[in-house]
Amino acid sequence: MIYTLLYHSVATAPLSDLEVRALVVRSSQRNARRGITGLLLYGRHQHVPTAPGAFVQWIEGPEAAVRDLYSRIQADPRHMDVECLASGPVAE
């Protein structure tokens, strides 16, 4: 069964394009070993000009691995105000 989780968060500091690419490469390699895939979006909010940036991420894979990753994301100092928008199993 594939489990999914969608969250958004505010960045604690702005990230350059190079930093975002490096984050994606490292994370993709680590997540592949755990059977996790997904989509990461990073950018600035026009309606929150004081925020240095924001993340939106869709994560999917084995439930235990997705939940573990989300726990690590919540503790990551690059994020604040991490909020789960949706989670649950995907019907096959």
Steps between C-alpha positions, in 0.01 A plus 500: 500500500626846411461767767503871413552820694472862388640782712602861477745702708679832517873513439709641784747650252497552125650223285685559175422295191824309556405421863157375391654280230750355749218432747298321231796286387595393855141437602414308183791263552418441867127468437546255212666255740183517715256467209388862529423727207324830472510861393661797673409859416688799642441867437397836631144595592375824349238523774764452776784730389678478836546121477836391358330222304265207534492129433218279377575131477312188396660183639399142416626156590472245779306649792770452764764657274278798411411564865866475601601746228226743604624486861849589379360782285316643801829507695703646210620853589446615139122490566254659737122484518500152344137402442366173364222575252403142412619146559383146452517188288453508124235269365648248260 
